[in-house]
């Protein structure tokens, strides 16, 4: 979980399709702009918080609307907010470790507030962060739409300084009995036609991006959109997470031939916007570390280190993820999304590097190892355009058209599901917003996804609970707290969901 502050901006994104709700994101900024409905669609921005990682949404809860700041999370299913009187928000000592509370909600100030179940909300993530309190209902305002009587967790105790906007399957809510979550009510209240949305994070430095509830934007991806099956949970046999089959993982360098497959077998992975880094099986992570001379120090400082020089020497190198089978979609992740120039800030706060690290210009690496649960987080998702179809149990992917300033929205209908259409022909060059970077390798991406098909095994080894991973920074707690609140360099952030 990220614990740094963010000032959030909300900007309307044009859309032309009917019954599409757009939730966009922007880098932290000082202004809050109004949202509005356009031609049957809705638009709102999320915020790419480079300081602490994560993608934040400025939404509102209650009548009259109370602004709240939530982390967009495809890996969980509850919407929850911080109570004005939450322990974290009242304690300077807690805020020293977990960060200052972002916008909170006061049920006493809402005429549409309703208590559902006292003390029934309790959620904990893989990084051991969590929150607990009551389940309530109230009107939820998102992207210019107002969802009536949404069940929401109201956190009275929390080790997370911002609530979450969980948009997964309702089977994965934290309540003992599943309830209609935000995606369900989007459809039930006729705001969108089907339980589906598309996610476009844009690159690491981008200020804006979009999630479209009920639609896709063909200007935001390259080549043909291709779908794969969502896998059932291996134990419960229900659909509870956005798990898909990763068929192969190779290293490519420009137009040269790729390396041999790093995977020994098809591997279930979760596409999770609430996780900052990417977590792969230990054997696979070690092979990648060896290829790029990365230094695994997760047992001491919680970080994997890489030479910042890779941003130039390996600028044409990509990790190529293929899904669903030999003809499935391929997403190419460039080195600029994997080598993160954030370690200098950590050093200034007291981090001591290993003496045998082997290079002087030290960055962190956006891939770590994890046993049993494998997560493709933001260091992967920024290179992809991803469509989540909960009704048809499909996920479609294509290479992201980075820094796109144009839009062409198509509605996803219940009858047809994801329209497997083509986007732009190749990566477009854009200069608006200052997002194109220099020759150090920090620029707009390239490459396109290829192929289609769904050759996925219907098994998953992932747990039913909302999984999270935390790169624990294990030097002095004081440095961690200060870094979480003040760190301003570009990077994946200190904490992930």
C-alpha positions in Angstrom: 0.0 0.0 0.0 1.2 3.5 -0.8 1.5 5.8 2.2 2.5 9.1 0.6 0.2 12.1 0.1 -1.2 13.0 -3.3 -3.1 16.1 -4.5 -5.6 14.8 -7.0 -7.1 16.2 -10.2 -10.2 15.1 -12.0 -10.7 15.9 -15.7 -13.5 15.0 -18.0 -12.6 12.6 -20.9 -14.7 12.8 -24.1 -16.5 9.7 -25.2 -19.1 9.1 -27.8 -20.6 5.6 -27.0 -23.7 5.2 -25.0 -23.7 3.7 -21.5 -20.0 3.9 -21.0 -18.6 5.3 -17.7 -15.1 6.6 -18.0 -12.8 6.9 -15.0 -9.5 8.5 -15.9 -6.4 9.2 -14.0 -3.9 12.0 -13.8 -0.6 12.7 -12.1 -0.9 14.5 -8.8 -2.0 18.1 -9.4 -3.5 21.0 -7.4 -6.9 21.3 -9.0 -10.2 19.4 -8.8 -12.3 19.8 -11.9 -15.9 18.8 -12.3 -17.1 15.7 -14.0 -20.0 15.4 -16.4 -22.1 13.0 -18.4 -21.7 13.3 -22.2 -23.8 11.6 -24.8 -24.8 8.8 -22.5 -21.2 8.3 -21.2 -19.4 9.3 -18.1 -15.8 10.5 -17.6 -13.5 10.9 -14.6 -9.8 10.9 -14.1 -7.5 8.8 -11.8 -4.2 10.1 -10.6 -0.9 8.4 -11.3 0.9 9.0 -8.0 4.6 8.8 -8.9 5.5 9.7 -5.3 4.1 6.6 -3.6 2.9 4.4 -6.4 -0.7 3.6 -7.3 -3.6 5.1 -9.2 -6.0 7.3 -7.3 -9.6 8.3 -8.1 -11.3 11.4 -6.8 -14.8 10.3 -6.3 -17.5 11.2 -3.7 -19.8 9.5 -1.2 -23.0 10.7 0.4 -25.7 13.4 0.0 -24.4 16.0 -0.4 -21.3 14.4 -2.0 -18.2 14.2 0.2 -15.0 14.0 -1.8 -12.9 10.9 -1.1 -9.7 9.6 -2.6 -9.5 5.9 -3.4 -7.0 3.6 -5.0 -8.2 1.9 -8.1 -7.9 -1.9 -7.5 -8.8 -4.7 -9.9 -7.5 -7.1 -7.3 -10.2 -6.6 -4.7 -13.9 -6.1 -4.8 -15.0 -3.8 -2.0 -15.3 -0.1 -2.1 -14.2 1.2 1.3 -13.5 4.7 2.7 -11.9 6.1 5.8 -14.2 7.4 8.5 -13.4 10.9 9.6 -12.7 9.6 13.1 -10.6 6.6 12.0 -7.7 5.8 14.4 -5.2 6.6 11.7 -6.7 10.0 11.0 -6.7 10.9 14.6 -3.2 9.7 15.6 0.0 11.6 14.6 2.0 8.5 15.7 0.1 6.2 13.3 0.4 8.8 10.5 4.1 8.9 11.1 4.3 5.3 10.0 1.4 4.9 7.5 1.0 8.4 6.1 -1.4 11.2 6.5 -5.0 10.4 5.8 -6.4 11.4 2.4 -10.0 12.6 2.2 -12.4 11.0 4.7 -16.1 10.5 5.0 -18.4 11.6 7.8 -21.7 9.6 7.8 -23.3 12.3 10.1 -23.2 14.7 7.1 -25.0 12.5 4.6 -28.8 12.3 4.4 -28.6 9.0 2.4 -26.3 7.2 4.8 -27.6 3.8 6.1 -25.9 1.4 8.5 -25.9 -2.2 7.1 -23.8 -4.2 9.5 -21.8 -2.9 12.4 -18.2 -4.1 12.8 -18.7 -6.5 9.9 -16.2 -5.0 7.5 -12.7 -6.4 7.9 -10.1 -6.8 5.1 -6.4 -7.7 5.1 -4.0 -7.8 2.2 -1.0 -9.9 1.5 1.3 -7.2 2.7 -0.5 -7.4 6.1 -2.0 -3.9 5.7 -5.8 -3.7 6.2 -8.8 -2.0 7.5 -11.9 -2.7 9.6 -15.2 -1.1 10.6 -18.8 -1.1 9.5 -20.6 -1.9 6.3 -22.8 1.0 5.2 -24.8 2.1 2.2 -24.8 5.4 0.6 -24.9 7.1 -2.8 -21.6 6.8 -4.6 -20.5 9.4 -7.2 -18.1 8.2 -9.8 -17.3 9.5 -13.3 -20.3 11.8 -13.2 -22.6 8.9 -12.4 -24.4 8.4 -9.1 -24.8 4.9 -7.9 -27.6 4.6 -5.3 -27.3 2.5 -2.1 -23.9 1.1 -2.8 -22.6 -1.1 0.1 -19.3 0.4 1.3 -16.8 -0.5 4.0 -16.4 2.4 6.5 -13.0 1.9 8.1 -12.6 3.0 11.7 -9.3 1.3 12.1 -6.8 1.2 9.2 -3.1 0.8 8.4 -3.8 2.3 4.9 -4.1 6.0 4.5 -6.6 5.9 1.6 -9.7 3.8 0.9 -9.9 1.5 -2.1 -12.1 1.3 -5.2 -12.3 -2.4 -5.6 -13.7 -3.5 -8.9 -13.3 -7.2 -9.0 -15.9 -10.0 -8.9 -18.5 -9.6 -6.2 -17.7 -13.2 -5.1 -14.5 -11.8 -3.7 -15.9 -9.1 -1.3 -14.7 -9.2 2.2 -18.2 -9.7 3.7 -19.1 -13.2 4.8 -22.1 -13.1 2.5 -21.5 -11.7 -1.0 -23.4 -8.5 -1.9 -23.9 -6.6 -5.2 -20.7 -4.5 -5.5 -20.1 -1.5 -7.6 -19.8 -3.4 -10.9 -23.0 -5.1 -10.3 -24.9 -1.9 -9.5 -23.4 -0.2 -12.5 -25.4 -2.7 -14.6 -28.5 -3.0 -12.3 -29.0 0.7 -12.3 -28.7 0.8 -16.1 -25.5 2.9 -16.2 -23.7 0.4 -18.4 -24.9 -2.5 -20.4 -22.7 -5.2 -19.1 -20.2 -5.9 -16.3 -17.0 -5.0 -18.3 -14.4 -2.2 -18.3 -11.1 -1.4 -20.0 -8.0 -0.1 -18.3 -5.3 2.2 -19.8 -2.6 3.3 -17.4 -0.3 4.8 -19.9 3.5 5.0 -19.2 5.3 5.6 -16.0 5.6 9.3 -16.5 2.1 9.9 -17.9 -0.2 12.3 -16.2 -3.5 10.9 -17.5 -5.1 7.6 -18.4 -8.5 6.0 -18.4 -10.7 3.3 -17.1 -13.9 2.9 -19.2 -16.8 1.2 -17.5 -18.8 -0.5 -20.2 -16.5 0.5 -23.1 -13.2 0.4 -24.9 -11.2 3.2 -26.6 -9.7 2.1 -29.9 -7.2 5.0 -29.9 -5.5 3.7 -26.8 -4.1 0.4 -28.1 -2.1 -1.0 -31.0 -3.2 -3.8 -33.3 -6.0 -6.2 -32.7 -7.6 -6.7 -29.3 -7.4 -10.4 -28.4 -9.2 -12.2 -25.6 -8.2 -15.1 -23.2 -10.2 -16.9 -20.6 -10.4 -15.9 -16.9 -9.5 -18.9 -14.8 -11.6 -20.3 -11.9 -10.1 -20.5 -8.5 -8.6 -23.9 -8.1 -10.1 -24.7 -4.7 -13.5 -23.1 -4.8 -14.1 -23.4 -8.6 -15.6 -20.0 -8.7 -14.4 -16.9 -10.5 -12.9 -14.7 -7.8 -9.9 -12.9 -9.4 -8.6 -11.8 -12.8 -6.4 -14.8 -13.2 -5.3 -15.7 -16.7 -2.8 -18.2 -18.1 0.7 -16.8 -18.9 1.9 -19.1 -21.7 5.4 -17.8 -22.2 7.8 -15.2 -21.1 10.8 -14.3 -23.2 13.4 -11.5 -23.5 13.5 -9.6 -26.7 15.9 -7.0 -28.0 14.6 -4.8 -30.8 14.0 -6.8 -33.9 16.4 -9.5 -32.9 15.2 -13.0 -32.0 13.9 -13.6 -28.5 15.5 -15.7 -25.8 14.2 -19.2 -24.9 11.0 -19.3 -22.8 11.7 -18.5 -19.1 8.6 -20.5 -18.1 8.7 -24.2 -17.8 4.9 -24.5 -17.9 1.8 -22.4 -18.3 1.5 -20.2 -15.2 -1.6 -18.5 -13.7 -1.1 -14.8 -13.1 -3.4 -12.2 -11.7 -3.8 -8.8 -13.5 -3.9 -6.4 -10.5 -3.8 -2.6 -10.8 -3.5 -2.4 -7.0 0.0 -4.0 -7.0 2.8 -1.7 -8.0 5.4 -4.2 -9.0 5.3 -7.5 -10.9 5.7 -10.7 -8.9 6.9 -13.9 -10.7 7.9 -17.4 -9.6 11.3 -17.4 -7.9 12.9 -19.5 -10.6 11.7 -17.2 -13.3 12.7 -14.0 -11.4 16.2 -15.4 -10.8 16.7 -15.9 -14.5 15.7 -12.3 -15.2 18.0 -11.0 -12.5 20.9 -13.0 -14.0 20.1 -11.6 -17.5 20.3 -8.0 -16.3 22.8 -8.4 -13.4 20.1 -7.4 -10.9 20.9 -7.7 -7.2 18.3 -9.3 -5.1 18.3 -7.7 -1.6 14.7 -8.4 -0.7 15.8 -10.3 2.4 17.5 -7.2 3.8 16.1 -4.0 2.4 13.1 -5.4 0.5 14.4 -4.2 -2.9 15.9 -5.7 -6.0 18.6 -3.4 -7.4 19.6 -2.8 -11.0 22.1 -0.6 -12.8 20.5 2.6 -14.0 22.7 2.3 -17.1 20.2 -0.4 -18.3 17.9 2.5 -19.3 20.3 3.3 -22.1 22.3 0.2 -22.8 19.2 -2.0 -22.9 16.7 0.5 -24.1 15.5 -1.7 -26.9 15.1 -4.7 -24.6 11.7 -5.9 -23.6 10.1 -8.7 -21.5 7.5 -10.3 -23.8 4.5 -11.8 -22.0 2.3 -14.1 -24.1 -1.1 -15.2 -22.8 -3.6 -18.0 -23.4 -1.6 -20.1 -25.8 0.9 -20.0 -28.7 -1.4 -17.7 -30.7 -2.4 -15.5 -27.7 -1.8 -11.8 -27.3 1.7 -10.6 -26.6 2.5 -7.6 -24.4 6.1 -6.2 -24.6 7.3 -4.4 -21.5 10.2 -2.1 -22.1 13.2 -1.6 -19.8 12.0 1.9 -18.9 9.1 0.4 -17.1 11.2 -2.1 -15.2 14.3 0.0 -14.1 13.1 2.6 -11.6 15.2 5.6 -10.7 14.1 5.9 -7.1 17.0 4.6 -5.0 18.8 7.9 -4.7 16.0 9.2 -2.6 16.1 6.2 -0.4 19.8 6.6 0.2 19.3 10.2 1.2 16.9 9.0 3.9 19.4 6.5 5.3 19.3 3.4 3.1 22.6 1.6 3.1 23.4 -0.3 -0.2 25.0 -3.7 -0.1 28.8 -3.4 -0.5 29.0 -6.0 -3.2 26.3 -4.6 -5.4 28.6 -4.3 -8.4 27.5 -1.0 -9.9 27.5 2.7 -8.9 24.4 4.2 -10.5 21.7 2.2 -8.6 18.1 1.9 -9.5 15.4 -0.5 -8.2 14.0 -3.3 -10.4 10.3 -3.6 -11.0 10.1 -7.4 -10.8 10.3 -9.4 -7.6 9.8 -13.0 -6.7 6.8 -14.4 -4.8 5.9 -18.0 -4.0 2.5 -19.4 -4.9 0.7 -16.2 -6.1 1.9 -14.4 -9.2 0.9 -10.8 -9.8 1.2 -8.7 -12.9 1.1 -5.2 -11.4 1.6 -1.7 -12.6 5.1 -2.4 -14.0 3.4 -4.7 -16.5 0.0 -3.1 -16.9 1.3 0.3 -18.1 2.4 -1.4 -21.3 -1.0 -3.1 -21.9 -4.5 -2.1 -22.8 -6.6 -4.5 -20.8 -10.4 -5.2 -21.0 -12.0 -7.1 -18.1 -15.3 -8.8 -19.0 -16.8 -10.2 -15.8 -20.0 -11.4 -17.5 -18.3 -13.5 -20.2 -15.3 -14.4 -18.0 -12.8 -13.0 -20.6 -9.9 -10.6 -20.6 -8.7 -9.0 -23.8 -5.3 -7.5 -24.2 -3.3 -5.4 -26.7 -0.2 -3.3 -26.6 -0.9 0.2 -25.2 -0.6 3.2 -27.5 1.3 5.3 -25.0 0.6 9.0 -24.5 -2.4 8.9 -26.8 -4.3 12.2 -26.9 -7.2 11.0 -29.0 -10.2 8.9 -28.2 -12.7 6.7 -30.0 -15.0 4.9 -27.5 -17.0 1.8 -28.3 -19.6 0.4 -26.0 -19.3 -3.2 -24.8 -22.8 -4.9 -24.9 -24.1 -7.8 -23.0 -25.1 -9.6 -26.1 -21.7 -9.4 -27.9 -19.1 -9.0 -25.1 -15.7 -7.5 -25.9 -15.6 -6.3 -29.5 -12.3 -7.8 -30.8 -11.5 -4.8 -33.0 -8.2 -3.2 -34.1 -6.7 -0.1 -32.6 -4.0 2.1 -34.2 -1.6 0.5 -36.6 1.6 1.4 -34.6 2.8 3.4 -31.7 1.9 7.0 -32.3 4.2 9.9 -31.5 2.7 12.4 -29.2 4.3 15.5 -27.6 1.3 16.9 -25.7 1.8 16.9 -22.0 5.5 16.5 -22.1 5.4 12.7 -21.7 7.9 11.8 -24.3 11.3 11.3 -22.7 14.9 11.6 -23.7 17.4 9.1 -25.0 17.9 7.6 -21.6 15.1 5.3 -22.5 12.3 7.0 -20.7 10.0 7.5 -23.7 6.9 6.3 -25.3 6.6 2.5 -26.0 6.7 0.4 -29.1 5.6 -2.9 -30.3 2.2 -4.5 -30.8 0.4 -7.5 -29.4 -0.1 -10.3 -31.9 -2.4 -13.3 -32.2 -5.5 -14.4 -30.5 -7.0 -17.4 -28.9 -8.0 -18.9 -25.5 -6.0 -22.0 -24.8 -6.0 -21.5 -21.1 -6.1 -24.3 -18.5 -9.1 -23.9 -16.3 -7.0 -24.2 -13.1 -5.5 -21.6 -10.8 -3.4 -21.9 -7.8 -4.3 -18.5 -6.4 -6.1 -17.9 -3.2 -9.6 -16.4 -3.0 -8.6 -13.5 -0.8 -7.6 -10.3 -2.5 -3.8 -10.8 -2.9 -1.3 -8.2 -2.3 2.5 -7.9 -2.1 4.7 -5.5 -0.2 8.4 -4.8 -1.0 9.2 -4.2 2.6 12.0 -1.6 3.1 13.6 -3.0 6.1 16.1 -0.4 7.2 15.2 2.1 9.9 11.4 2.6 10.4 11.9 6.3 10.6 13.3 6.4 7.1 10.5 4.3 5.8 7.9 6.7 7.3 9.6 9.8 6.0 10.1 8.3 2.6 6.4 7.2 2.4 5.3 10.7 3.1 7.9 12.9 1.3 9.6 10.8 -1.4 9.4 12.7 -4.7 11.5 10.8 -7.2 10.0 8.8 -10.0 9.5 5.2 -9.2 7.2 2.4 -8.3 6.7 3.7 -4.8 7.4 2.3 -1.4 4.3 0.2 -0.8 2.0 -1.8 -3.0 -1.4 -3.3 -2.3 
